Amino acid sequence: MHKPIFLKHICLYFPNKICFEAFSAQIQSGDRIAIIGNNGSGKSTLLKIIKGDIETSNGEVINSKNIVFGYVPQLILEYDDLSGGEKFNKALSHAFSQHPDILLLDEPTNHLDLKNRNSLIKMLNFYKGTLIIVSHDVELLRNSIDTLWHIDNGQIKIFNGKYDDYRNAILQEHHSIENGFSSLAKEKKEVHKSLMKEQKRAKKDKQYGEKLVKQKRWLPALGDLKKSSANKTTGNRKAAIADKRNYLNERLSNLRLSEIIKPTFSLTAKDVRSKIIVSISDGQIRYGDKIILSGITLSVSGVEHLAMLGDNGSGKTTLMKAILNDPQVIKTGSWDLPDNSDVGYLDQYYSSLDSSKTVLETLTDITTNKAHSELRDLLNSFLFKKNEEVNKTISVLSGGERARLALAKIAIQTPRLLLIDEITNNIDLDTKQHVIQVLREYPGAMIIISHDSAFLKEINITHYYPL
């Protein structure tokens, strides 16, 4: 048990950027909090503010000096001779050895294989202290937390409940807003119909009134009374509709749903044949004299989406390099592979992108049969909409922008085989949704390495190859 930590009107400012302002909250003993938000929103810095390593830009953090923190950062600098997963396990063991009241974890599953990820989730469920994590891992969020702090648009919004409840609440709110807009559209049509009827009736009344005026049975001033009354009523209804629309737009803006990518590919389902595109029999791969894998038997058709599964160090990435015909990987056995021109590659570092090129140049360099307007339309569909966005150089793009551009390259020159290596590491939840939207529509063959089971399910992986 520890005394509560009070965050009072805390703010975080970066140069030319407001991360969040005037955030107040209490951290009670036993709380299980996840901090989510886009990359660069200040999540990791907020962890350090809570721990006391960094001062808030404004406001104050009130806590007891007796609180023991266990902290594992996203970037672990110690243990140079270990892999990413081994570094994390070592750092986590050290954090637990301090018997912390509060455990702070920054993107803990980034370098963990499926076995270690499941072990971590079980371990955290047994941990009885206060847990605060920064994560984009849906499986971890689903199983280990009961409160979300969402950093977005200069604010931190608190949601008390499970991650799935949070997503459902957002979707229900969005559905409610859509229904509101739909009702407004119907109401607007009804107002227009009503106005047309009133104007028609008013015209007849005016003609009849003019006749009565001539007969001196109706004062001229009363002739337009019904018309002005109808116009006033219609005007009031239009103003009410405008107010409702502004209210719905404000709700939609506050909801801040990530934009949707609807990809189109140069390769269509009709172009893809179901014949075998990768065939390996009794294969072996090695670096020099060091055997990495042997007894490889793998067959992938032109429409199959397959995930390679295995612990860290099991040889998944090396096998992928072998399929890419990497000259450093020595292959023996029977290998029937597509030409490299028919193979695309996506990894967490977006190594297919040239950092010296602009967004637009990245696409113009790989296609000569597309008009400028077509390229702009495609970039627009991948959310590069403004001139300043398409003219940015790759070197200044965010991780999310790099991911979208790498996917746009795949869309414009769609390979028959797409190889993907841990693309979801280090990306935020919005970017992950964009990756999901594109990959589940991909028409060709796909081989993917990922330890994120929720992600694999989202992109409709149905075949698995365990190593």
PyMOL commands that set and color helices and strands:
alter all, ss='L'
color gray80, all
select helices_A, chain A and resi 43-51+84-97+114-126+138-144+163-214+220-222+225-255+316-323+340-342+359-364+372-381+387-390+394-396+399-412+429-439+453-458
alter helices_A, ss='H'
color red, helices_A
select strands_A, chain A and resi 5-14+17-27+32-37+58-62+69-72+102-106+130-134+147-152+155-160+276-287+290-301+305-309+330-336+343-347+417-421+445-449+463-466
alter strands_A, ss='S'
color yellow, strands_A
deselect
rebuild
show_as cartoon
